[in-house]
Amino acid sequence: MKFLHLKDNDVFLIDYSGKISFYEGISNMILIEKEIRKISLNTDCLKLIFDLRNTVWENMQTHNALSAIARKSFDPYNFNFVIYIAILNNEYNAATFENEHWFIEKEDAIKWLAQKTQF
């Protein structure tokens, strides 16, 4: 897992490549939350790209369980700032929530995030 700052767009990219087990996913979520809280100290709006295009889940149950936990953990109301998440994947272009959208192309994700300021 890599955490990168795309300075030109003030967007943070989480590259989540590799094979992910349930326990590794939980450990990664803890690290991601710590990093999010650290980088958000001086902002009221955080924009993230979560790149899942090269992620291999241990199995579908692992994916579904981690997804449910992540949505609760990273609910924007759990933070003192607004958070927008663009999820890169290989299949879907779709809005899921007001603060979350799925994209196939990174450039489309950046465009969507560039329009966001707050709810």
Biopython code that builds the backbone (N, CA, C, O; Angstrom):
import numpy as np
from Bio.PDB.StructureBuilder import StructureBuilder

atoms = [
    (1, "MET", "N", (0.847, -1.169, 0.000)),
    (1, "MET", "CA", (0.000, 0.000, 0.000)),
    (1, "MET", "C", (0.900, 1.241, 0.000)),
    (1, "MET", "O", (1.856, 1.334, 0.770)),
    (2, "LYS", "N", (0.573, 2.180, -0.873)),
    (2, "LYS", "CA", (1.328, 3.433, -0.954)),
    (2, "LYS", "C", (0.362, 4.598, -0.791)),
    (2, "LYS", "O", (-0.771, 4.555, -1.272)),
    (3, "PHE", "N", (0.818, 5.627, -0.116)),
    (3, "PHE", "CA", (0.039, 6.840, 0.116)),
    (3, "PHE", "C", (0.798, 7.978, -0.554)),
    (3, "PHE", "O", (1.902, 8.318, -0.130)),
    (4, "LEU", "N", (0.213, 8.577, -1.606)),
    (4, "LEU", "CA", (0.894, 9.615, -2.377)),
    (4, "LEU", "C", (0.080, 10.904, -2.400)),
    (4, "LEU", "O", (-1.150, 10.867, -2.369)),
    (5, "HIS", "N", (0.764, 12.037, -2.455)),
    (5, "HIS", "CA", (0.087, 13.331, -2.573)),
    (5, "HIS", "C", (0.255, 13.847, -3.999)),
    (5, "HIS", "O", (1.375, 14.062, -4.462)),
    (6, "LEU", "N", (-0.864, 14.042, -4.687)),
    (6, "LEU", "CA", (-0.850, 14.629, -6.031)),
    (6, "LEU", "C", (-0.995, 16.137, -5.832)),
    (6, "LEU", "O", (-2.107, 16.665, -5.814)),
    (7, "LYS", "N", (0.126, 16.817, -5.686)),
    (7, "LYS", "CA", (0.145, 18.226, -5.276)),
    (7, "LYS", "C", (-0.597, 19.152, -6.225)),
    (7, "LYS", "O", (-1.239, 20.102, -5.778)),
    (8, "ASP", "N", (-0.522, 18.895, -7.528)),
    (8, "ASP", "CA", (-1.182, 19.776, -8.502)),
    (8, "ASP", "C", (-2.682, 19.878, -8.261)),
    (8, "ASP", "O", (-3.294, 20.905, -8.555)),
    (9, "ASN", "N", (-3.272, 18.814, -7.729)),
    (9, "ASN", "CA", (-4.717, 18.784, -7.511)),
    (9, "ASN", "C", (-5.098, 18.729, -6.038)),
    (9, "ASN", "O", (-6.281, 18.696, -5.699)),
    (10, "ASP", "N", (-4.100, 18.720, -5.165)),
    (10, "ASP", "CA", (-4.296, 18.564, -3.723)),
    (10, "ASP", "C", (-5.196, 17.359, -3.432)),
    (10, "ASP", "O", (-6.173, 17.447, -2.688)),
    (11, "VAL", "N", (-4.832, 16.240, -4.041)),
    (11, "VAL", "CA", (-5.541, 14.982, -3.888)),
    (11, "VAL", "C", (-4.540, 13.963, -3.357)),
    (11, "VAL", "O", (-3.378, 13.950, -3.761)),
    (12, "PHE", "N", (-5.003, 13.114, -2.452)),
    (12, "PHE", "CA", (-4.164, 12.043, -1.940)),
    (12, "PHE", "C", (-4.598, 10.732, -2.576)),
    (12, "PHE", "O", (-5.786, 10.416, -2.639)),
    (13, "LEU", "N", (-3.611, 9.974, -3.047)),
    (13, "LEU", "CA", (-3.862, 8.710, -3.719)),
    (13, "LEU", "C", (-3.373, 7.575, -2.832)),
    (13, "LEU", "O", (-2.230, 7.568, -2.376)),
    (14, "ILE", "N", (-4.257, 6.623, -2.600)),
    (14, "ILE", "CA", (-3.889, 5.416, -1.868)),
    (14, "ILE", "C", (-3.855, 4.287, -2.880)),
    (14, "ILE", "O", (-4.893, 3.865, -3.391)),
    (15, "ASP", "N", (-2.651, 3.798, -3.169)),
    (15, "ASP", "CA", (-2.469, 2.689, -4.106)),
    (15, "ASP", "C", (-2.575, 1.401, -3.294)),
    (15, "ASP", "O", (-1.696, 1.084, -2.493)),
    (16, "TYR", "N", (-3.647, 0.678, -3.510)),
    (16, "TYR", "CA", (-3.965, -0.507, -2.713)),
    (16, "TYR", "C", (-3.712, -1.778, -3.513)),
    (16, "TYR", "O", (-4.529, -2.698, -3.496)),
    (17, "SER", "N", (-2.595, -1.831, -4.207)),
    (17, "SER", "CA", (-2.254, -2.982, -5.046)),
    (17, "SER", "C", (-1.819, -4.169, -4.199)),
    (17, "SER", "O", (-1.276, -4.009, -3.107)),
    (18, "GLY", "N", (-2.070, -5.360, -4.726)),
    (18, "GLY", "CA", (-1.603, -6.574, -4.077)),
    (18, "GLY", "C", (-2.737, -7.459, -3.616)),
    (18, "GLY", "O", (-3.910, -7.128, -3.785)),
    (19, "LYS", "N", (-2.377, -8.587, -3.033)),
    (19, "LYS", "CA", (-3.367, -9.520, -2.504)),
    (19, "LYS", "C", (-3.678, -9.128, -1.067)),
    (19, "LYS", "O", (-2.776, -8.934, -0.253)),
    (20, "ILE", "N", (-4.975, -9.014, -0.766)),
    (20, "ILE", "CA", (-5.402, -8.526, 0.545)),
    (20, "ILE", "C", (-6.209, -9.596, 1.274)),
    (20, "ILE", "O", (-7.234, -10.071, 0.787)),
    (21, "SER", "N", (-5.713, -9.960, 2.454)),
    (21, "SER", "CA", (-6.454, -10.855, 3.344)),
    (21, "SER", "C", (-7.295, -9.990, 4.286)),
    (21, "SER", "O", (-7.121, -8.773, 4.334)),
    (22, "PHE", "N", (-8.191, -10.610, 5.021)),
    (22, "PHE", "CA", (-9.030, -9.868, 5.957)),
    (22, "PHE", "C", (-8.172, -9.135, 6.986)),
    (22, "PHE", "O", (-8.381, -7.945, 7.226)),
    (23, "TYR", "N", (-7.223, -9.820, 7.589)),
    (23, "TYR", "CA", (-6.413, -9.216, 8.648)),
    (23, "TYR", "C", (-5.483, -8.132, 8.111)),
    (23, "TYR", "O", (-5.251, -7.124, 8.778)),
    (24, "GLU", "N", (-4.957, -8.338, 6.916)),
    (24, "GLU", "CA", (-4.143, -7.299, 6.290)),
    (24, "GLU", "C", (-5.003, -6.069, 5.985)),
    (24, "GLU", "O", (-4.556, -4.935, 6.158)),
    (25, "GLY", "N", (-6.233, -6.297, 5.533)),
    (25, "GLY", "CA", (-7.148, -5.191, 5.257)),
    (25, "GLY", "C", (-7.460, -4.376, 6.498)),
    (25, "GLY", "O", (-7.492, -3.147, 6.440)),
    (26, "ILE", "N", (-7.690, -5.042, 7.618)),
    (26, "ILE", "CA", (-7.956, -4.340, 8.886)),
    (26, "ILE", "C", (-6.727, -3.526, 9.288)),
    (26, "ILE", "O", (-6.849, -2.364, 9.674)),
    (27, "SER", "N", (-5.564, -4.126, 9.199)),
    (27, "SER", "CA", (-4.318, -3.427, 9.535)),
    (27, "SER", "C", (-4.125, -2.203, 8.639)),
    (27, "SER", "O", (-3.741, -1.134, 9.114)),
    (28, "ASN", "N", (-4.393, -2.363, 7.345)),
    (28, "ASN", "CA", (-4.267, -1.237, 6.411)),
    (28, "ASN", "C", (-5.244, -0.117, 6.750)),
    (28, "ASN", "O", (-4.891, 1.059, 6.659)),
    (29, "MET", "N", (-6.467, -0.467, 7.140)),
    (29, "MET", "CA", (-7.452, 0.562, 7.499)),
    (29, "MET", "C", (-6.982, 1.405, 8.679)),
    (29, "MET", "O", (-7.189, 2.618, 8.707)),
    (30, "ILE", "N", (-6.357, 0.763, 9.640)),
    (30, "ILE", "CA", (-5.829, 1.490, 10.800)),
    (30, "ILE", "C", (-4.746, 2.466, 10.342)),
    (30, "ILE", "O", (-4.735, 3.621, 10.768)),
    (31, "LEU", "N", (-3.843, 2.014, 9.484)),
    (31, "LEU", "CA", (-2.788, 2.887, 8.957)),
    (31, "LEU", "C", (-3.368, 4.028, 8.122)),
    (31, "LEU", "O", (-2.915, 5.169, 8.224)),
    (32, "ILE", "N", (-4.358, 3.722, 7.305)),
    (32, "ILE", "CA", (-4.985, 4.751, 6.465)),
    (32, "ILE", "C", (-5.665, 5.801, 7.334)),
    (32, "ILE", "O", (-5.525, 6.997, 7.082)),
    (33, "GLU", "N", (-6.392, 5.368, 8.345)),
    (33, "GLU", "CA", (-7.073, 6.337, 9.218)),
    (33, "GLU", "C", (-6.073, 7.245, 9.924)),
    (33, "GLU", "O", (-6.302, 8.450, 10.021)),
    (34, "LYS", "N", (-4.969, 6.691, 10.417)),
    (34, "LYS", "CA", (-3.929, 7.507, 11.059)),
    (34, "LYS", "C", (-3.370, 8.539, 10.083)),
    (34, "LYS", "O", (-3.184, 9.704, 10.436)),
    (35, "GLU", "N", (-3.105, 8.101, 8.858)),
    (35, "GLU", "CA", (-2.547, 9.004, 7.846)),
    (35, "GLU", "C", (-3.563, 10.091, 7.485)),
    (35, "GLU", "O", (-3.195, 11.258, 7.345)),
    (36, "ILE", "N", (-4.811, 9.724, 7.335)),
    (36, "ILE", "CA", (-5.858, 10.699, 7.013)),
    (36, "ILE", "C", (-5.963, 11.751, 8.110)),
    (36, "ILE", "O", (-6.048, 12.945, 7.822)),
    (37, "ARG", "N", (-5.958, 11.323, 9.341)),
    (37, "ARG", "CA", (-6.059, 12.283, 10.453)),
    (37, "ARG", "C", (-4.828, 13.196, 10.494)),
    (37, "ARG", "O", (-4.945, 14.379, 10.813)),
    (38, "LYS", "N", (-3.664, 12.655, 10.175)),
    (38, "LYS", "CA", (-2.436, 13.454, 10.173)),
    (38, "LYS", "C", (-2.461, 14.500, 9.061)),
    (38, "LYS", "O", (-2.143, 15.663, 9.313)),
    (39, "ILE", "N", (-2.825, 14.122, 7.855)),
    (39, "ILE", "CA", (-2.777, 15.065, 6.734)),
    (39, "ILE", "C", (-3.934, 16.054, 6.746)),
    (39, "ILE", "O", (-3.899, 17.057, 6.035)),
    (40, "SER", "N", (-4.950, 15.782, 7.541)),
    (40, "SER", "CA", (-6.122, 16.658, 7.556)),
    (40, "SER", "C", (-6.065, 17.724, 8.641)),
    (40, "SER", "O", (-7.032, 18.466, 8.816)),
    (41, "LEU", "N", (-4.977, 17.820, 9.363)),
    (41, "LEU", "CA", (-4.891, 18.759, 10.483)),
    (41, "LEU", "C", (-5.160, 20.205, 10.078)),
    (41, "LEU", "O", (-5.724, 20.965, 10.865)),
    (42, "ASN", "N", (-4.776, 20.593, 8.888)),
    (42, "ASN", "CA", (-4.918, 21.990, 8.462)),
    (42, "ASN", "C", (-5.886, 22.154, 7.299)),
    (42, "ASN", "O", (-5.703, 23.038, 6.461)),
    (43, "THR", "N", (-6.909, 21.315, 7.240)),
    (43, "THR", "CA", (-7.852, 21.419, 6.125)),
    (43, "THR", "C", (-9.272, 21.172, 6.609)),
    (43, "THR", "O", (-9.485, 20.554, 7.652)),
    (44, "ASP", "N", (-10.221, 21.649, 5.861)),
    (44, "ASP", "CA", (-11.618, 21.353, 6.159)),
    (44, "ASP", "C", (-12.232, 20.459, 5.081)),
    (44, "ASP", "O", (-13.413, 20.118, 5.147)),
    (45, "CYS", "N", (-11.412, 20.079, 4.078)),
    (45, "CYS", "CA", (-11.895, 19.219, 2.995)),
    (45, "CYS", "C", (-10.741, 18.348, 2.503)),
    (45, "CYS", "O", (-9.705, 18.862, 2.079)),
    (46, "LEU", "N", (-10.922, 17.050, 2.560)),
    (46, "LEU", "CA", (-9.892, 16.112, 2.134)),
    (46, "LEU", "C", (-10.406, 15.315, 0.941)),
    (46, "LEU", "O", (-11.533, 14.819, 0.951)),
    (47, "LYS", "N", (-9.565, 15.196, -0.091)),
    (47, "LYS", "CA", (-9.935, 14.492, -1.322)),
    (47, "LYS", "C", (-8.998, 13.302, -1.504)),
    (47, "LYS", "O", (-7.776, 13.452, -1.534)),
    (48, "LEU", "N", (-9.600, 12.108, -1.627)),
    (48, "LEU", "CA", (-8.828, 10.876, -1.733)),
    (48, "LEU", "C", (-9.191, 10.100, -2.989)),
    (48, "LEU", "O", (-10.348, 10.066, -3.409)),
    (49, "ILE", "N", (-8.185, 9.484, -3.573)),
    (49, "ILE", "CA", (-8.399, 8.477, -4.606)),
    (49, "ILE", "C", (-7.915, 7.162, -4.016)),
    (49, "ILE", "O", (-6.774, 7.049, -3.567)),
    (50, "PHE", "N", (-8.779, 6.189, -4.025)),
    (50, "PHE", "CA", (-8.464, 4.873, -3.510)),
    (50, "PHE", "C", (-8.363, 3.947, -4.707)),
    (50, "PHE", "O", (-9.385, 3.571, -5.283)),
    (51, "ASP", "N", (-7.151, 3.573, -5.093)),
    (51, "ASP", "CA", (-6.920, 2.800, -6.313)),
    (51, "ASP", "C", (-6.960, 1.300, -6.028)),
    (51, "ASP", "O", (-6.041, 0.739, -5.431)),
    (52, "LEU", "N", (-8.049, 0.663, -6.470)),
    (52, "LEU", "CA", (-8.240, -0.777, -6.280)),
    (52, "LEU", "C", (-8.044, -1.569, -7.565)),
    (52, "LEU", "O", (-8.351, -2.760, -7.610)),
    (53, "ARG", "N", (-7.537, -0.924, -8.609)),
    (53, "ARG", "CA", (-7.445, -1.588, -9.913)),
    (53, "ARG", "C", (-6.522, -2.806, -9.912)),
    (53, "ARG", "O", (-6.710, -3.726, -10.708)),
    (54, "ASN", "N", (-5.539, -2.818, -9.033)),
    (54, "ASN", "CA", (-4.600, -3.947, -8.980)),
    (54, "ASN", "C", (-4.679, -4.676, -7.638)),
    (54, "ASN", "O", (-3.698, -5.253, -7.170)),
    (55, "THR", "N", (-5.854, -4.637, -7.036)),
    (55, "THR", "CA", (-6.073, -5.324, -5.767)),
    (55, "THR", "C", (-6.685, -6.686, -6.046)),
    (55, "THR", "O", (-7.596, -6.824, -6.863)),
    (56, "VAL", "N", (-6.167, -7.682, -5.355)),
    (56, "VAL", "CA", (-6.717, -9.031, -5.435)),
    (56, "VAL", "C", (-7.167, -9.390, -4.022)),
    (56, "VAL", "O", (-6.356, -9.493, -3.102)),
    (57, "TRP", "N", (-8.477, -9.579, -3.871)),
    (57, "TRP", "CA", (-9.024, -9.926, -2.563)),
    (57, "TRP", "C", (-8.846, -11.415, -2.300)),
    (57, "TRP", "O", (-8.947, -12.234, -3.213)),
    (58, "GLU", "N", (-8.584, -11.751, -1.063)),
    (58, "GLU", "CA", (-8.433, -13.152, -0.662)),
    (58, "GLU", "C", (-9.635, -13.974, -1.159)),
    (58, "GLU", "O", (-9.473, -15.090, -1.653)),
    (59, "ASN", "N", (-10.826, -13.411, -1.020)),
    (59, "ASN", "CA", (-12.063, -14.003, -1.543)),
    (59, "ASN", "C", (-13.152, -12.932, -1.469)),
    (59, "ASN", "O", (-12.926, -11.849, -0.929)),
    (60, "MET", "N", (-14.309, -13.231, -2.001)),
    (60, "MET", "CA", (-15.388, -12.249, -2.041)),
    (60, "MET", "C", (-15.894, -11.908, -0.640)),
    (60, "MET", "O", (-16.289, -10.769, -0.394)),
    (61, "GLN", "N", (-15.890, -12.861, 0.272)),
    (61, "GLN", "CA", (-16.317, -12.588, 1.646)),
    (61, "GLN", "C", (-15.389, -11.571, 2.299)),
    (61, "GLN", "O", (-15.846, -10.687, 3.024)),
    (62, "THR", "N", (-14.099, -11.692, 2.048)),
    (62, "THR", "CA", (-13.131, -10.730, 2.582)),
    (62, "THR", "C", (-13.420, -9.354, 2.026)),
    (62, "THR", "O", (-13.458, -8.379, 2.777)),
    (63, "HIS", "N", (-13.623, -9.257, 0.730)),
    (63, "HIS", "CA", (-13.928, -7.974, 0.097)),
    (63, "HIS", "C", (-15.182, -7.357, 0.708)),
    (63, "HIS", "O", (-15.172, -6.184, 1.081)),
    (64, "ASN", "N", (-16.251, -8.125, 0.813)),
    (64, "ASN", "CA", (-17.512, -7.604, 1.327)),
    (64, "ASN", "C", (-17.400, -7.168, 2.792)),
    (64, "ASN", "O", (-17.931, -6.124, 3.173)),
    (65, "ALA", "N", (-16.719, -7.956, 3.598)),
    (65, "ALA", "CA", (-16.559, -7.613, 5.015)),
    (65, "ALA", "C", (-15.723, -6.344, 5.182)),
    (65, "ALA", "O", (-16.083, -5.459, 5.958)),
    (66, "LEU", "N", (-14.618, -6.258, 4.460)),
    (66, "LEU", "CA", (-13.760, -5.072, 4.565)),
    (66, "LEU", "C", (-14.465, -3.827, 4.029)),
    (66, "LEU", "O", (-14.305, -2.736, 4.576)),
    (67, "SER", "N", (-15.232, -3.988, 2.977)),
    (67, "SER", "CA", (-15.974, -2.869, 2.409)),
    (67, "SER", "C", (-16.970, -2.317, 3.421)),
    (67, "SER", "O", (-17.081, -1.102, 3.583)),
    (68, "ALA", "N", (-17.692, -3.196, 4.099)),
    (68, "ALA", "CA", (-18.664, -2.759, 5.102)),
    (68, "ALA", "C", (-17.980, -2.052, 6.269)),
    (68, "ALA", "O", (-18.474, -1.031, 6.749)),
    (69, "ILE", "N", (-16.869, -2.578, 6.721)),
    (69, "ILE", "CA", (-16.118, -1.955, 7.817)),
    (69, "ILE", "C", (-15.571, -0.603, 7.380)),
    (69, "ILE", "O", (-15.650, 0.369, 8.132)),
    (70, "ALA", "N", (-15.021, -0.531, 6.181)),
    (70, "ALA", "CA", (-14.441, 0.722, 5.682)),
    (70, "ALA", "C", (-15.503, 1.813, 5.565)),
    (70, "ALA", "O", (-15.234, 2.965, 5.904)),
    (71, "ARG", "N", (-16.687, 1.479, 5.098)),
    (71, "ARG", "CA", (-17.742, 2.492, 4.956)),
    (71, "ARG", "C", (-18.148, 3.056, 6.311)),
    (71, "ARG", "O", (-18.490, 4.234, 6.411)),
    (72, "LYS", "N", (-18.115, 2.238, 7.348)),
    (72, "LYS", "CA", (-18.427, 2.731, 8.698)),
    (72, "LYS", "C", (-17.248, 3.541, 9.244)),
    (72, "LYS", "O", (-17.439, 4.615, 9.816)),
    (73, "SER", "N", (-16.043, 3.027, 9.067)),
    (73, "SER", "CA", (-14.849, 3.691, 9.603)),
    (73, "SER", "C", (-14.584, 5.035, 8.938)),
    (73, "SER", "O", (-14.185, 5.995, 9.598)),
    (74, "PHE", "N", (-14.809, 5.099, 7.621)),
    (74, "PHE", "CA", (-14.488, 6.306, 6.866)),
    (74, "PHE", "C", (-15.724, 7.120, 6.510)),
    (74, "PHE", "O", (-15.708, 7.915, 5.571)),
    (75, "ASP", "N", (-16.789, 6.914, 7.266)),
    (75, "ASP", "CA", (-17.988, 7.735, 7.110)),
    (75, "ASP", "C", (-17.575, 9.181, 7.349)),
    (75, "ASP", "O", (-16.914, 9.466, 8.348)),
    (76, "PRO", "N", (-17.942, 10.096, 6.469)),
    (76, "PRO", "CA", (-17.488, 11.486, 6.615)),
    (76, "PRO", "C", (-17.921, 12.130, 7.919)),
    (76, "PRO", "O", (-17.306, 13.104, 8.354)),
    (77, "TYR", "N", (-18.956, 11.617, 8.549)),
    (77, "TYR", "CA", (-19.418, 12.200, 9.805)),
    (77, "TYR", "C", (-18.566, 11.777, 11.001)),
    (77, "TYR", "O", (-18.789, 12.248, 12.116)),
    (78, "ASN", "N", (-17.599, 10.898, 10.779)),
    (78, "ASN", "CA", (-16.667, 10.497, 11.831)),
    (78, "ASN", "C", (-15.476, 11.451, 11.943)),
    (78, "ASN", "O", (-14.619, 11.277, 12.809)),
    (79, "PHE", "N", (-15.423, 12.444, 11.079)),
    (79, "PHE", "CA", (-14.264, 13.333, 11.015)),
    (79, "PHE", "C", (-14.688, 14.792, 11.214)),
    (79, "PHE", "O", (-15.867, 15.125, 11.095)),
    (80, "ASN", "N", (-13.720, 15.649, 11.514)),
    (80, "ASN", "CA", (-13.959, 17.088, 11.692)),
    (80, "ASN", "C", (-13.825, 17.827, 10.371)),
    (80, "ASN", "O", (-13.740, 19.055, 10.366)),
    (81, "PHE", "N", (-13.803, 17.136, 9.290)),
    (81, "PHE", "CA", (-13.613, 17.731, 7.979)),
    (81, "PHE", "C", (-14.432, 16.941, 6.966)),
    (81, "PHE", "O", (-14.848, 15.813, 7.231)),
    (82, "VAL", "N", (-14.653, 17.532, 5.830)),
    (82, "VAL", "CA", (-15.374, 16.865, 4.751)),
    (82, "VAL", "C", (-14.391, 15.958, 4.016)),
    (82, "VAL", "O", (-13.245, 16.339, 3.777)),
    (83, "ILE", "N", (-14.837, 14.775, 3.663)),
    (83, "ILE", "CA", (-13.972, 13.831, 2.957)),
    (83, "ILE", "C", (-14.699, 13.328, 1.703)),
    (83, "ILE", "O", (-15.846, 12.885, 1.767)),
    (84, "TYR", "N", (-14.012, 13.408, 0.578)),
    (84, "TYR", "CA", (-14.521, 12.887, -0.692)),
    (84, "TYR", "C", (-13.609, 11.755, -1.131)),
    (84, "TYR", "O", (-12.385, 11.866, -1.066)),
    (85, "ILE", "N", (-14.218, 10.664, -1.578)),
    (85, "ILE", "CA", (-13.438, 9.493, -1.969)),
    (85, "ILE", "C", (-13.823, 9.073, -3.385)),
    (85, "ILE", "O", (-14.987, 8.797, -3.676)),
    (86, "ALA", "N", (-12.825, 9.034, -4.249)),
    (86, "ALA", "CA", (-12.982, 8.494, -5.607)),
    (86, "ALA", "C", (-12.307, 7.129, -5.600)),
    (86, "ALA", "O", (-11.132, 7.011, -5.251)),
    (87, "ILE", "N", (-13.044, 6.116, -5.982)),
    (87, "ILE", "CA", (-12.513, 4.761, -5.973)),
    (87, "ILE", "C", (-12.242, 4.328, -7.416)),
    (87, "ILE", "O", (-13.150, 4.280, -8.246)),
    (88, "LEU", "N", (-10.984, 4.016, -7.692)),
    (88, "LEU", "CA", (-10.608, 3.510, -9.014)),
    (88, "LEU", "C", (-10.760, 2.000, -9.018)),
    (88, "LEU", "O", (-10.311, 1.313, -8.100)),
    (89, "ASN", "N", (-11.401, 1.491, -10.064)),
    (89, "ASN", "CA", (-11.612, 0.057, -10.213)),
    (89, "ASN", "C", (-11.615, -0.277, -11.694)),
    (89, "ASN", "O", (-11.431, 0.605, -12.533)),
    (90, "ASN", "N", (-11.817, -1.519, -12.012)),
    (90, "ASN", "CA", (-11.759, -1.962, -13.412)),
    (90, "ASN", "C", (-13.121, -2.172, -14.065)),
    (90, "ASN", "O", (-13.182, -2.581, -15.225)),
    (91, "GLU", "N", (-14.227, -1.900, -13.342)),
    (91, "GLU", "CA", (-15.542, -2.247, -13.875)),
    (91, "GLU", "C", (-16.580, -1.143, -13.883)),
    (91, "GLU", "O", (-17.397, -1.094, -14.802)),
    (92, "TYR", "N", (-16.586, -0.252, -12.897)),
    (92, "TYR", "CA", (-17.733, 0.636, -12.709)),
    (92, "TYR", "C", (-17.377, 2.118, -12.766)),
    (92, "TYR", "O", (-16.333, 2.550, -12.277)),
    (93, "ASN", "N", (-18.277, 2.880, -13.376)),
    (93, "ASN", "CA", (-18.317, 4.334, -13.273)),
    (93, "ASN", "C", (-19.679, 4.626, -12.665)),
    (93, "ASN", "O", (-20.694, 4.545, -13.357)),
    (94, "ALA", "N", (-19.717, 4.960, -11.393)),
    (94, "ALA", "CA", (-21.016, 5.145, -10.751)),
    (94, "ALA", "C", (-20.887, 5.929, -9.452)),
    (94, "ALA", "O", (-19.898, 5.809, -8.728)),
    (95, "ALA", "N", (-21.908, 6.732, -9.176)),
    (95, "ALA", "CA", (-21.997, 7.411, -7.887)),
    (95, "ALA", "C", (-22.590, 6.420, -6.889)),
    (95, "ALA", "O", (-23.556, 5.723, -7.198)),
    (96, "THR", "N", (-22.014, 6.362, -5.700)),
    (96, "THR", "CA", (-22.545, 5.472, -4.674)),
    (96, "THR", "C", (-23.156, 6.271, -3.526)),
    (96, "THR", "O", (-24.238, 5.943, -3.039)),
    (97, "PHE", "N", (-22.461, 7.313, -3.100)),
    (97, "PHE", "CA", (-22.919, 8.201, -2.037)),
    (97, "PHE", "C", (-22.557, 9.622, -2.443)),
    (97, "PHE", "O", (-21.849, 9.836, -3.427)),
    (98, "GLU", "N", (-23.043, 10.580, -1.687)),
    (98, "GLU", "CA", (-22.741, 11.984, -2.006)),
    (98, "GLU", "C", (-21.237, 12.258, -1.981)),
    (98, "GLU", "O", (-20.737, 13.089, -2.738)),
    (99, "ASN", "N", (-20.532, 11.560, -1.116)),
    (99, "ASN", "CA", (-19.097, 11.802, -0.976)),
    (99, "ASN", "C", (-18.231, 10.726, -1.627)),
    (99, "ASN", "O", (-17.007, 10.760, -1.501)),
    (100, "GLU", "N", (-18.857, 9.765, -2.326)),
    (100, "GLU", "CA", (-18.096, 8.654, -2.915)),
    (100, "GLU", "C", (-18.560, 8.402, -4.339)),
    (100, "GLU", "O", (-19.754, 8.408, -4.640)),
    (101, "HIS", "N", (-17.578, 8.181, -5.207)),
    (101, "HIS", "CA", (-17.881, 7.881, -6.607)),
    (101, "HIS", "C", (-16.844, 6.877, -7.095)),
    (101, "HIS", "O", (-15.681, 6.930, -6.696)),
    (102, "TRP", "N", (-17.279, 5.951, -7.970)),
    (102, "TRP", "CA", (-16.395, 4.939, -8.534)),
    (102, "TRP", "C", (-16.035, 5.322, -9.968)),
    (102, "TRP", "O", (-16.883, 5.782, -10.733)),
    (103, "PHE", "N", (-14.769, 5.126, -10.316)),
    (103, "PHE", "CA", (-14.265, 5.494, -11.641)),
    (103, "PHE", "C", (-13.369, 4.395, -12.190)),
    (103, "PHE", "O", (-12.773, 3.619, -11.442)),
    (104, "ILE", "N", (-13.289, 4.348, -13.504)),
    (104, "ILE", "CA", (-12.344, 3.450, -14.174)),
    (104, "ILE", "C", (-11.061, 4.218, -14.493)),
    (104, "ILE", "O", (-9.966, 3.662, -14.406)),
    (105, "GLU", "N", (-11.193, 5.482, -14.857)),
    (105, "GLU", "CA", (-10.038, 6.302, -15.246)),
    (105, "GLU", "C", (-9.646, 7.289, -14.139)),
    (105, "GLU", "O", (-10.494, 7.981, -13.576)),
    (106, "LYS", "N", (-8.362, 7.335, -13.846)),
    (106, "LYS", "CA", (-7.836, 8.239, -12.823)),
    (106, "LYS", "C", (-8.139, 9.702, -13.156)),
    (106, "LYS", "O", (-8.460, 10.483, -12.261)),
    (107, "GLU", "N", (-8.040, 10.073, -14.417)),
    (107, "GLU", "CA", (-8.285, 11.464, -14.824)),
    (107, "GLU", "C", (-9.721, 11.883, -14.515)),
    (107, "GLU", "O", (-9.959, 13.021, -14.113)),
    (108, "ASP", "N", (-10.676, 10.977, -14.699)),
    (108, "ASP", "CA", (-12.080, 11.269, -14.373)),
    (108, "ASP", "C", (-12.257, 11.451, -12.868)),
    (108, "ASP", "O", (-13.016, 12.312, -12.424)),
    (109, "ALA", "N", (-11.559, 10.642, -12.097)),
    (109, "ALA", "CA", (-11.624, 10.767, -10.638)),
    (109, "ALA", "C", (-11.079, 12.119, -10.193)),
    (109, "ALA", "O", (-11.668, 12.775, -9.333)),
    (110, "ILE", "N", (-9.966, 12.533, -10.769)),
    (110, "ILE", "CA", (-9.368, 13.824, -10.418)),
    (110, "ILE", "C", (-10.307, 14.967, -10.794)),
    (110, "ILE", "O", (-10.455, 15.917, -10.027)),
    (111, "LYS", "N", (-10.941, 14.889, -11.959)),
    (111, "LYS", "CA", (-11.894, 15.929, -12.374)),
    (111, "LYS", "C", (-13.056, 16.040, -11.395)),
    (111, "LYS", "O", (-13.457, 17.144, -11.027)),
    (112, "TRP", "N", (-13.594, 14.906, -10.976)),
    (112, "TRP", "CA", (-14.704, 14.901, -10.039)),
    (112, "TRP", "C", (-14.282, 15.512, -8.700)),
    (112, "TRP", "O", (-15.002, 16.333, -8.131)),
    (113, "LEU", "N", (-13.118, 15.106, -8.206)),
    (113, "LEU", "CA", (-12.627, 15.640, -6.942)),
    (113, "LEU", "C", (-12.321, 17.139, -7.033)),
    (113, "LEU", "O", (-12.513, 17.866, -6.058)),
    (114, "ALA", "N", (-11.856, 17.599, -8.173)),
    (114, "ALA", "CA", (-11.530, 19.023, -8.346)),
    (114, "ALA", "C", (-12.755, 19.905, -8.178)),
    (114, "ALA", "O", (-12.628, 21.074, -7.814)),
    (115, "GLN", "N", (-13.931, 19.369, -8.434)),
    (115, "GLN", "CA", (-15.178, 20.134, -8.296)),
    (115, "GLN", "C", (-15.673, 20.188, -6.858)),
    (115, "GLN", "O", (-16.559, 20.983, -6.541)),
    (116, "LYS", "N", (-15.121, 19.364, -5.993)),
    (116, "LYS", "CA", (-15.635, 19.226, -4.626)),
    (116, "LYS", "C", (-14.951, 20.204, -3.674)),
    (116, "LYS", "O", (-13.736, 20.397, -3.711)),
    (117, "THR", "N", (-15.758, 20.802, -2.838)),
    (117, "THR", "CA", (-15.224, 21.646, -1.763)),
    (117, "THR", "C", (-15.786, 21.206, -0.432)),
    (117, "THR", "O", (-15.023, 20.873, 0.475)),
    (118, "GLN", "N", (-17.107, 21.194, -0.289)),
    (118, "GLN", "CA", (-17.761, 20.722, 0.928)),
    (118, "GLN", "C", (-19.150, 20.239, 0.566)),
    (118, "GLN", "O", (-19.636, 20.466, -0.541)),
    (119, "PHE", "N", (-19.785, 19.566, 1.522)),
    (119, "PHE", "CA", (-21.173, 19.108, 1.309)),
    (119, "PHE", "C", (-22.083, 20.296, 1.208)),
    (119, "PHE", "O", (-23.290, 20.135, 1.029)),
]
sb = StructureBuilder()
sb.init_structure("model")
sb.init_model(0)
sb.init_chain("A")
sb.init_seg("    ")
for serial, (resi, resn, name, xyz) in enumerate(atoms, 1):
    if name == "N":
        sb.init_residue(resn, " ", resi, " ")
    sb.init_atom(name, np.array(xyz, "f"), 0.0, 1.0, " ", f" {name:<3s}", serial, name[0])
structure = sb.get_structure()
